Amino acid sequence: MWNIEWQQVVTLAGKEFRDRMRNRWVLAVALVFTVFSLVITYFGGAQQGQVGLRSIEFTIASLVSLVIYLIPLIALLLGFDAIVGERERGSLDLLLALPITRLELLLGKYLGLAAALTLSTVGGFALDAVLLFRQFGAAGLYHYGGFVLSSVLLGLVFLSLAVLLSVVTRERTRASGLAIALWFGFVLVFDLLMLGLLVASGGEFGGAALAYVLLLNPTDIFRILNIFSLDQMRTLYGLTSIVPPVLASPWLMGSAMLVWIALPLTLASWRFRP
């Protein structure tokens, strides 16, 4: 349906990625993830009177909150000016005057930013992986590898949303404000609203459908994907009474994340105008 010259897309993505490497963005984010992940790994159980590596399950459970708060914010700040920034600088018309289509420009921008975000995320969690390997062996890294992969997917979801915001807005200040509002909405307000409705209705709100409402929030999909797959954590967090077994499939939750990546990009492609 779309005639895409992938060589053009790769060239644009490479330029975007090199720009992020040149301004040390990848290194800075990787260092932030490394420091926070190590602190949380060692001191995540301090409230229970324990420090140090406890288990893969508790390590992942401790890191889930870090990812939910940091990665969406970083992804939104990374991508909110991908298009609107070019428009304000007056370079968008120049780029579109080249033999590329709007879709190729959009994909090139997104893939370059996605590569930078992925590298910084994986690099930030790499030292933790080394420590966990030394403590628990290769078998202990199975769940941790899935956690890192799902963290990358969560970042790509919010990067996709950021690119959509960048397309539909005409000013960088407005795009940045909407990006912060989107972060508050998904990371803080959505779950508080669900909890408030549950409490106000005496637990009757939503019923069995409540778990499926959580699919409207990619951060909740990420939480289910990482907590529900761990038996010890699932019981501890009480998810057995909230999340039905049909949503316990990592493949289903992973597919839901992919839909969250593709849908905003599709809308951005549809709305993209010079």
C-alpha positions as a Markdown table, in Angstrom:
| # | Residue | x | y | z |
|---|---|---|---|---|
| 1 | Met | 0.0 | 0.0 | 0.0 |
| 2 | Trp | 2.9 | 2.4 | 0.8 |
| 3 | Asn | 5.8 | 2.8 | -1.6 |
| 4 | Ile | 8.7 | 3.2 | 0.8 |
| 5 | Glu | 12.4 | 3.6 | -0.2 |
| 6 | Trp | 14.0 | 1.9 | 2.8 |
| 7 | Gln | 17.5 | 3.2 | 1.8 |
| 8 | Gln | 16.1 | 6.7 | 2.4 |
| 9 | Val | 14.6 | 5.7 | 5.7 |
| 10 | Val | 17.9 | 4.1 | 6.9 |
| 11 | Thr | 19.9 | 7.2 | 5.9 |
| 12 | Leu | 17.6 | 9.5 | 7.9 |
| 13 | Ala | 17.6 | 7.1 | 10.9 |
| 14 | Gly | 21.4 | 6.9 | 10.8 |
| 15 | Lys | 21.6 | 10.7 | 10.9 |
| 16 | Glu | 19.2 | 11.0 | 13.7 |
| 17 | Phe | 21.0 | 8.3 | 15.7 |
| 18 | Arg | 24.4 | 9.9 | 15.1 |
| 19 | Asp | 23.1 | 13.3 | 16.3 |
| 20 | Arg | 22.0 | 11.7 | 19.6 |
| 21 | Met | 25.4 | 10.0 | 20.0 |
| 22 | Arg | 27.2 | 13.2 | 19.2 |
| 23 | Asn | 25.5 | 15.2 | 21.9 |
| 24 | Arg | 26.1 | 12.4 | 24.5 |
| 25 | Trp | 22.4 | 11.9 | 25.0 |
| 26 | Val | 22.7 | 8.1 | 24.9 |
| 27 | Leu | 25.6 | 8.1 | 27.4 |
| 28 | Ala | 23.7 | 10.4 | 29.8 |
| 29 | Val | 20.5 | 8.3 | 29.8 |
| 30 | Ala | 22.5 | 5.0 | 30.1 |
| 31 | Leu | 24.3 | 6.4 | 33.1 |
| 32 | Val | 21.0 | 7.5 | 34.7 |
| 33 | Phe | 19.6 | 4.0 | 34.3 |
| 34 | Thr | 22.8 | 2.3 | 35.5 |
| 35 | Val | 22.9 | 4.4 | 38.7 |
| 36 | Phe | 19.2 | 4.0 | 39.6 |
| 37 | Ser | 19.0 | 0.3 | 38.7 |
| 38 | Leu | 22.0 | -0.5 | 40.9 |
| 39 | Val | 20.7 | 1.5 | 43.8 |
| 40 | Ile | 17.3 | -0.1 | 43.5 |
| 41 | Thr | 18.7 | -3.6 | 43.1 |
| 42 | Tyr | 20.8 | -3.3 | 46.2 |
| 43 | Phe | 18.5 | -1.3 | 48.4 |
| 44 | Gly | 15.0 | -2.2 | 47.0 |
| 45 | Gly | 14.4 | -4.5 | 50.0 |
| 46 | Ala | 15.6 | -2.0 | 52.6 |
| 47 | Gln | 12.0 | -1.5 | 53.9 |
| 48 | Gln | 12.0 | -5.3 | 54.7 |
| 49 | Gly | 15.3 | -4.9 | 56.5 |
| 50 | Gln | 17.4 | -6.5 | 53.7 |
| 51 | Val | 19.9 | -5.1 | 51.3 |
| 52 | Gly | 21.8 | -6.7 | 48.4 |
| 53 | Leu | 20.7 | -9.1 | 45.7 |
| 54 | Arg | 17.7 | -11.2 | 47.0 |
| 55 | Ser | 16.2 | -12.9 | 43.9 |
| 56 | Ile | 15.5 | -12.2 | 40.3 |
| 57 | Glu | 11.8 | -11.8 | 41.1 |
| 58 | Phe | 12.3 | -9.1 | 43.7 |
| 59 | Thr | 14.9 | -7.4 | 41.6 |
| 60 | Ile | 12.5 | -7.1 | 38.7 |
| 61 | Ala | 9.6 | -6.1 | 40.9 |
| 62 | Ser | 11.8 | -3.3 | 42.4 |
| 63 | Leu | 12.9 | -2.1 | 38.9 |
| 64 | Val | 9.4 | -2.1 | 37.4 |
| 65 | Ser | 8.5 | 1.2 | 39.2 |
| 66 | Leu | 11.8 | 2.8 | 38.0 |
| 67 | Val | 11.0 | 1.9 | 34.4 |
| 68 | Ile | 7.3 | 3.0 | 34.6 |
| 69 | Tyr | 8.3 | 6.5 | 35.9 |
| 70 | Leu | 11.5 | 7.1 | 33.9 |
| 71 | Ile | 11.3 | 5.5 | 30.5 |
| 72 | Pro | 8.0 | 7.0 | 29.4 |
| 73 | Leu | 9.2 | 10.5 | 30.5 |
| 74 | Ile | 12.6 | 10.1 | 28.7 |
| 75 | Ala | 10.9 | 8.8 | 25.5 |
| 76 | Leu | 8.4 | 11.6 | 25.4 |
| 77 | Leu | 11.1 | 14.3 | 26.0 |
| 78 | Leu | 13.2 | 12.6 | 23.3 |
| 79 | Gly | 10.6 | 12.6 | 20.6 |
| 80 | Phe | 8.2 | 15.5 | 21.2 |
| 81 | Asp | 10.1 | 17.8 | 18.9 |
| 82 | Ala | 11.0 | 15.3 | 16.2 |
| 83 | Ile | 8.7 | 17.0 | 13.6 |
| 84 | Val | 7.5 | 20.2 | 15.2 |
| 85 | Gly | 11.2 | 21.2 | 15.9 |
| 86 | Glu | 12.0 | 20.9 | 12.2 |
| 87 | Arg | 8.9 | 22.9 | 11.4 |
| 88 | Glu | 9.9 | 25.8 | 13.8 |
| 89 | Arg | 13.4 | 25.9 | 12.5 |
| 90 | Gly | 12.1 | 26.1 | 9.0 |
| 91 | Ser | 14.0 | 23.0 | 7.9 |
| 92 | Leu | 10.9 | 20.8 | 7.4 |
| 93 | Asp | 10.1 | 22.2 | 4.0 |
| 94 | Leu | 13.7 | 21.8 | 3.0 |
| 95 | Leu | 13.7 | 18.2 | 4.0 |
| 96 | Leu | 10.5 | 17.5 | 2.1 |
| 97 | Ala | 11.9 | 19.2 | -1.0 |
| 98 | Leu | 14.4 | 16.3 | -1.1 |
| 99 | Pro | 13.3 | 13.1 | -3.0 |
| 100 | Ile | 11.7 | 11.6 | 0.1 |
| 101 | Thr | 8.1 | 11.2 | 1.2 |
| 102 | Arg | 6.5 | 12.3 | 4.4 |
| 103 | Leu | 6.2 | 8.7 | 5.5 |
| 104 | Glu | 9.9 | 8.0 | 4.9 |
| 105 | Leu | 10.8 | 11.1 | 6.9 |
| 106 | Leu | 8.6 | 10.1 | 9.8 |
| 107 | Leu | 9.9 | 6.5 | 9.8 |
| 108 | Gly | 13.5 | 7.7 | 9.6 |
| 109 | Lys | 13.1 | 10.1 | 12.5 |
| 110 | Tyr | 11.3 | 7.4 | 14.6 |
| 111 | Leu | 13.8 | 4.6 | 13.9 |
| 112 | Gly | 16.8 | 6.8 | 14.6 |
| 113 | Leu | 15.3 | 7.9 | 17.9 |
| 114 | Ala | 14.2 | 4.4 | 18.7 |
| 115 | Ala | 17.8 | 3.1 | 18.1 |
| 116 | Ala | 19.2 | 5.7 | 20.5 |
| 117 | Leu | 16.5 | 5.0 | 23.2 |
| 118 | Thr | 17.0 | 1.2 | 22.9 |
| 119 | Leu | 20.8 | 1.5 | 23.1 |
| 120 | Ser | 20.6 | 3.7 | 26.2 |
| 121 | Thr | 18.1 | 1.4 | 27.9 |
| 122 | Val | 19.9 | -1.8 | 27.2 |
| 123 | Gly | 23.2 | -0.2 | 28.2 |
| 124 | Gly | 21.8 | 1.2 | 31.4 |
| 125 | Phe | 20.6 | -2.3 | 32.5 |
| 126 | Ala | 23.7 | -4.2 | 31.3 |
| 127 | Leu | 25.7 | -3.8 | 34.5 |
| 128 | Asp | 22.8 | -5.2 | 36.5 |
| 129 | Ala | 22.6 | -8.1 | 34.2 |
| 130 | Val | 26.3 | -8.9 | 34.8 |
| 131 | Leu | 25.8 | -8.8 | 38.6 |
| 132 | Leu | 22.7 | -11.0 | 38.4 |
| 133 | Phe | 24.6 | -13.5 | 36.2 |
| 134 | Arg | 27.4 | -13.8 | 38.7 |
| 135 | Gln | 24.9 | -14.3 | 41.5 |
| 136 | Phe | 22.3 | -16.5 | 39.9 |
| 137 | Gly | 23.8 | -17.9 | 36.7 |
| 138 | Ala | 22.5 | -18.0 | 33.2 |
| 139 | Ala | 19.1 | -19.4 | 34.2 |
| 140 | Gly | 18.5 | -16.4 | 36.4 |
| 141 | Leu | 18.7 | -14.1 | 33.5 |
| 142 | Tyr | 15.7 | -15.5 | 31.6 |
| 143 | His | 13.2 | -13.3 | 33.3 |
| 144 | Tyr | 15.6 | -10.4 | 33.5 |
| 145 | Gly | 16.1 | -10.5 | 29.7 |
| 146 | Gly | 12.3 | -10.4 | 29.2 |
| 147 | Phe | 12.1 | -7.5 | 31.6 |
| 148 | Val | 14.7 | -5.5 | 29.6 |
| 149 | Leu | 12.9 | -6.3 | 26.3 |
| 150 | Ser | 9.6 | -5.2 | 27.7 |
| 151 | Ser | 11.3 | -2.0 | 29.0 |
| 152 | Val | 12.5 | -1.3 | 25.4 |
| 153 | Leu | 9.0 | -1.9 | 24.1 |
| 154 | Leu | 7.5 | 0.5 | 26.7 |
| 155 | Gly | 10.0 | 3.2 | 25.6 |
| 156 | Leu | 9.1 | 2.6 | 21.9 |
| 157 | Val | 5.4 | 3.0 | 22.8 |
| 158 | Phe | 5.9 | 6.4 | 24.4 |
| 159 | Leu | 8.3 | 7.5 | 21.6 |
| 160 | Ser | 5.6 | 6.6 | 19.1 |
| 161 | Leu | 3.1 | 8.8 | 21.1 |
| 162 | Ala | 5.7 | 11.6 | 21.3 |
| 163 | Val | 6.1 | 11.6 | 17.5 |
| 164 | Leu | 2.3 | 11.7 | 17.1 |
| 165 | Leu | 2.2 | 14.8 | 19.4 |
| 166 | Ser | 5.1 | 16.3 | 17.3 |
| 167 | Val | 3.0 | 15.9 | 14.2 |
| 168 | Val | -0.3 | 17.3 | 15.4 |
| 169 | Thr | 1.1 | 20.3 | 17.1 |
| 170 | Arg | 2.5 | 23.5 | 15.6 |
| 171 | Glu | 4.7 | 24.8 | 18.4 |
| 172 | Arg | 7.4 | 23.1 | 20.5 |
| 173 | Thr | 6.1 | 24.6 | 23.7 |
| 174 | Arg | 2.7 | 23.2 | 23.1 |
| 175 | Ala | 4.1 | 19.8 | 22.2 |
| 176 | Ser | 6.3 | 19.7 | 25.3 |
| 177 | Gly | 3.3 | 20.6 | 27.5 |
| 178 | Leu | 1.2 | 17.9 | 26.0 |
| 179 | Ala | 4.0 | 15.4 | 26.4 |
| 180 | Ile | 4.2 | 16.1 | 30.2 |
| 181 | Ala | 0.4 | 15.9 | 30.4 |
| 182 | Leu | 0.5 | 12.6 | 28.6 |
| 183 | Trp | 3.1 | 11.3 | 31.1 |
| 184 | Phe | 1.0 | 12.4 | 34.1 |
| 185 | Gly | -2.1 | 10.8 | 32.5 |
| 186 | Phe | -0.7 | 7.4 | 31.8 |
| 187 | Val | 1.8 | 7.1 | 34.7 |
| 188 | Leu | -0.2 | 8.7 | 37.5 |
| 189 | Val | -3.8 | 9.7 | 36.8 |
| 190 | Phe | -5.1 | 6.6 | 35.1 |
| 191 | Asp | -4.3 | 4.2 | 37.9 |
| 192 | Leu | -5.4 | 6.7 | 40.6 |
| 193 | Leu | -8.7 | 7.1 | 38.7 |
| 194 | Met | -9.2 | 3.3 | 38.5 |
| 195 | Leu | -8.4 | 2.9 | 42.2 |
| 196 | Gly | -10.7 | 5.7 | 43.1 |
| 197 | Leu | -13.6 | 4.3 | 41.2 |
| 198 | Leu | -13.0 | 0.8 | 42.8 |
| 199 | Val | -13.0 | 2.3 | 46.3 |
| 200 | Ala | -16.0 | 4.5 | 45.6 |
| 201 | Ser | -18.0 | 1.6 | 44.2 |
| 202 | Gly | -17.0 | -0.8 | 47.0 |
| 203 | Gly | -15.1 | -3.0 | 44.6 |
| 204 | Glu | -18.1 | -3.4 | 42.2 |
| 205 | Phe | -16.8 | -1.1 | 39.5 |
| 206 | Gly | -15.8 | -2.8 | 36.2 |
| 207 | Gly | -16.0 | -6.3 | 37.5 |
| 208 | Ala | -14.2 | -8.8 | 35.3 |
| 209 | Ala | -13.9 | -6.1 | 32.6 |
| 210 | Leu | -11.6 | -4.0 | 34.7 |
| 211 | Ala | -8.6 | -6.0 | 33.8 |
| 212 | Tyr | -9.2 | -5.4 | 30.1 |
| 213 | Val | -9.6 | -1.6 | 30.8 |
| 214 | Leu | -5.9 | -1.8 | 31.9 |
| 215 | Leu | -5.0 | -2.6 | 28.3 |
| 216 | Leu | -5.8 | 1.1 | 27.5 |
| 217 | Asn | -2.7 | 2.0 | 29.5 |
| 218 | Pro | 0.7 | 0.8 | 28.2 |
| 219 | Thr | 2.3 | 1.2 | 31.6 |
| 220 | Asp | -0.3 | -1.2 | 33.0 |
| 221 | Ile | 0.4 | -3.7 | 30.2 |
| 222 | Phe | 4.1 | -3.5 | 31.1 |
| 223 | Arg | 3.3 | -4.0 | 34.8 |
| 224 | Ile | 1.1 | -7.1 | 34.1 |
| 225 | Leu | 3.8 | -8.4 | 31.7 |
| 226 | Asn | 6.5 | -8.4 | 34.3 |
| 227 | Ile | 4.7 | -9.0 | 37.6 |
| 228 | Phe | 2.1 | -11.6 | 36.5 |
| 229 | Ser | 4.7 | -13.8 | 34.9 |
| 230 | Leu | 6.4 | -14.3 | 38.3 |
| 231 | Asp | 4.5 | -16.6 | 40.6 |
| 232 | Gln | 5.9 | -15.2 | 43.8 |
| 233 | Met | 5.3 | -11.6 | 42.8 |
| 234 | Arg | 1.8 | -12.4 | 41.5 |
| 235 | Thr | 0.7 | -13.7 | 44.8 |
| 236 | Leu | 2.4 | -10.9 | 46.7 |
| 237 | Tyr | 0.7 | -8.2 | 44.7 |
| 238 | Gly | -2.7 | -9.9 | 44.7 |
| 239 | Leu | -2.9 | -9.9 | 40.9 |
| 240 | Thr | -4.5 | -13.4 | 40.8 |
| 241 | Ser | -7.8 | -11.8 | 41.9 |
| 242 | Ile | -7.6 | -8.9 | 39.4 |
| 243 | Val | -5.9 | -10.1 | 36.2 |
| 244 | Pro | -7.6 | -13.1 | 34.5 |
| 245 | Pro | -5.4 | -16.0 | 33.3 |
| 246 | Val | -6.1 | -15.1 | 29.7 |
| 247 | Leu | -4.0 | -12.0 | 30.2 |
| 248 | Ala | -1.1 | -13.9 | 31.7 |
| 249 | Ser | 0.3 | -14.8 | 28.2 |
| 250 | Pro | 3.5 | -12.8 | 27.5 |
| 251 | Trp | 2.8 | -13.2 | 23.8 |
| 252 | Leu | -0.6 | -11.5 | 24.2 |
| 253 | Met | 0.8 | -8.7 | 26.3 |
| 254 | Gly | 3.8 | -8.3 | 24.0 |
| 255 | Ser | 1.4 | -8.1 | 21.0 |
| 256 | Ala | -0.6 | -5.4 | 22.9 |
| 257 | Met | 2.6 | -3.4 | 23.3 |
| 258 | Leu | 3.3 | -3.7 | 19.5 |
| 259 | Val | -0.3 | -2.4 | 18.8 |
| 260 | Trp | 0.5 | 0.6 | 21.0 |
| 261 | Ile | 3.6 | 1.3 | 19.0 |
| 262 | Ala | 2.0 | 0.9 | 15.6 |
| 263 | Leu | -1.3 | 2.8 | 16.2 |
| 264 | Pro | 0.2 | 6.3 | 17.1 |
| 265 | Leu | 2.7 | 6.0 | 14.2 |
| 266 | Thr | -0.2 | 5.2 | 11.8 |
| 267 | Leu | -2.1 | 8.2 | 13.0 |
| 268 | Ala | 1.0 | 10.4 | 12.8 |
| 269 | Ser | 1.5 | 9.3 | 9.2 |
| 270 | Trp | -2.1 | 10.1 | 8.4 |
| 271 | Arg | -2.0 | 13.5 | 10.0 |
| 272 | Phe | 1.5 | 14.5 | 8.8 |
| 273 | Arg | 1.5 | 17.7 | 6.8 |
| 274 | Pro | 4.4 | 19.9 | 5.8 |
